[in-house]
Amino acid sequence: MSESAPGGSFQLDLDRPQHRVILKRYQESLDVDVPVVAVVQPGQEERYPEVLRNVQVWSEAPTIAELDGLAALVESADELRHAG
């Protein structure tokens, strides 16, 4: 079902191997232009750069403005995907 998702957001603890697997599998199932955001623990962005490739990273809970920005990215990506 994730193949048709217009975007995704996760709150993860990347020190847990199963969380890294979840994110990796989700990324593999999506087109590269689908926006993905991960909220991770401080410092995990530096420890797991390969897992977070092509992912927008937040190290704290997003604000309403950030969520609105993500919604706009998802909508734009979805429109582009359906236009082609």
N, C-alpha and C positions, 0 to 999 in steps of 0.2 A: 504494500500500500504506500510505502514511502516514496516509491518511484514517481508517483503523481503528486507528491507534496510540493507546494509552492515555496516552502521554506521550513526552517525548524529552529527551535531554541531548546537549550538544555541547561540544567543546573547539575554540574558533575563534580565529583571528587576524583580527579585523575590519578590519585595515589591508589585507587581501587582498580585493579586490572579489568574487572567487568565493566566499569564505566568507560575505560579506554576502548574496549571492544565494541560497546554500544555505539560510541561516536564514530569509530572507524567503519562499522557496517553501514551506518546511516549515510556517511559520506560516500561510500562506494556505490550506494544505490541511487544517488542523485546526480543530476547534471552538475557540472562545475559552476554554472551560473546561478544555481539556487542558493539564496542566502541562508547561512547557518550561523547561529550565535551560541556560544557556550559561556555560561557563568561558571568560573572555576575559582578554586582557592588561591589566595595570594601566593605568588612564586611558581605556581604550576605552569604558567605560560612559558617560563624560562626552562623548566624541567622537561616539558613535553612538547617542544616545538613541532615535531613531526606529526603528532596527533592533532595538533591545532592548525595545521596547514590549511589554508583556504577557509578558515573559520574566524569570524569576528569574535574577539574575546573580551568579556567583561569580568572584572575581579570582584565585583560587588553587585548586589541586586540592582537591576536596571530601574531608571526613573521612568515616569510616564512619557516624557519626551523621547527617551531612547526607545521605548516600546513603540511609540508612534512612528519613529524613524524606521524601525525594523518592519512594521506593518507596511509602510510605504515601499520599502525595498522588495518585500515579498509580493506586493501587488504589481509592482513594475516588472519583476521577473516573470510573474505569471502571465501578464499581458504580452510580454515579448515572446514567451513560449507558445502562446496560442495564436500569435500573429503569423508565425512561420509555418 
